[in-house]
Amino acid sequence: MIYKIFRSAEWSDLQAKGQTLGAPIDLADGYIHFSTAAQAAETAAKHFAGQDDLWLAAIDETALAENLKWEVSRGNALFPHLYRALHLSEIQWCVPLPLRDTGHDFPENLT
């Protein structure tokens, strides 16, 4: 599984349209940024610090096939990048990502 953090408006827009090309950073970079389970908390801390009203979506990366590229990014780690629209039907689940005093509260079952 790979993960995408959505702001509430982005998640609502995806639900309404059935697909998305991502957040403004994704549009600027030309691909949709995802994180692995091990990378998700750091992504939230770096790019969404102090932001409430977020959603965490899980996607089975095998469903994205050849359009998903693993590329070197932050800390020389490989990050998954999608070079096409993400379809709502490709999301396995999506849950609120609450903000606590210590940061965002991720589900325990990330794999």
C-alpha positions in Angstrom: 0.0 0.0 0.0 1.0 3.6 -0.6 -0.6 6.7 0.9 -1.8 10.1 -0.1 -2.6 12.9 2.3 -5.5 15.1 1.1 -6.7 18.4 2.4 -10.5 18.3 3.0 -11.3 20.4 -0.1 -9.0 18.1 -2.3 -10.7 15.0 -1.0 -14.2 16.5 -1.6 -13.2 17.5 -5.1 -11.9 14.0 -5.8 -15.2 12.5 -4.6 -17.2 14.9 -6.7 -15.2 14.4 -9.9 -14.1 10.8 -9.6 -10.4 11.6 -10.3 -7.7 14.1 -9.5 -4.4 15.3 -10.8 -3.5 16.1 -7.2 -2.7 19.1 -5.0 -1.0 22.3 -6.3 2.5 20.8 -5.6 1.5 17.7 -7.7 0.3 19.9 -10.6 3.5 21.9 -10.4 5.8 18.8 -10.4 3.8 16.9 -13.1 3.0 13.9 -11.0 1.0 12.9 -7.8 3.2 12.5 -4.7 2.6 9.4 -2.5 4.4 8.0 0.6 5.0 4.6 1.9 3.8 3.7 5.4 7.3 4.4 6.7 7.4 7.8 5.0 3.8 9.1 5.7 4.4 10.6 9.1 7.4 12.5 8.0 5.5 13.7 4.9 2.7 15.0 7.2 5.2 16.8 9.5 7.1 18.4 6.6 4.3 19.4 4.3 1.2 19.5 6.5 2.5 20.7 9.9 -0.2 22.2 12.0 -2.9 21.6 9.4 -6.1 20.0 10.6 -9.0 18.6 8.5 -6.8 16.2 6.5 -7.6 12.8 5.1 -5.3 9.8 4.6 -6.0 7.6 1.6 -4.6 4.1 1.0 -3.9 2.9 -2.6 -2.8 -0.6 -3.7 0.3 0.4 -5.8 -0.1 -2.7 -8.0 -3.3 -1.2 -9.4 -1.4 1.8 -10.7 0.9 -0.4 -12.8 3.4 1.2 -15.2 2.2 4.7 -14.4 3.7 4.6 -10.9 7.4 5.4 -10.7 9.7 5.0 -7.7 12.0 7.9 -7.7 14.7 9.3 -5.4 13.5 12.2 -3.3 13.8 13.4 0.3 16.8 11.8 2.1 17.7 9.8 -1.0 14.7 7.6 -0.3 12.5 6.1 -3.1 9.1 7.7 -3.2 6.1 6.6 -5.4 5.0 9.1 -8.0 2.0 8.7 -10.2 2.2 10.1 -13.8 -1.6 10.2 -14.5 -4.8 11.0 -12.7 -5.7 9.1 -9.6 -9.2 7.6 -9.8 -11.5 7.4 -6.8 -12.1 3.8 -7.5 -8.4 3.1 -6.9 -8.5 4.2 -3.3 -8.9 1.2 -0.9 -9.9 3.4 2.0 -9.7 6.9 3.2 -9.9 8.1 6.9 -9.6 11.4 8.7 -6.0 12.3 9.8 -6.6 14.1 13.0 -4.1 16.7 14.4 -3.1 16.1 18.0 -0.7 18.1 20.2 2.1 15.7 19.1 1.3 15.8 15.4 -1.0 13.9 13.1 -2.5 10.7 14.5 -2.0 8.0 11.9 -3.9 4.7 11.9 -1.9 1.8 13.5 -2.5 -0.6 10.6 -0.3 1.1 8.0 1.7 -1.5 6.1 
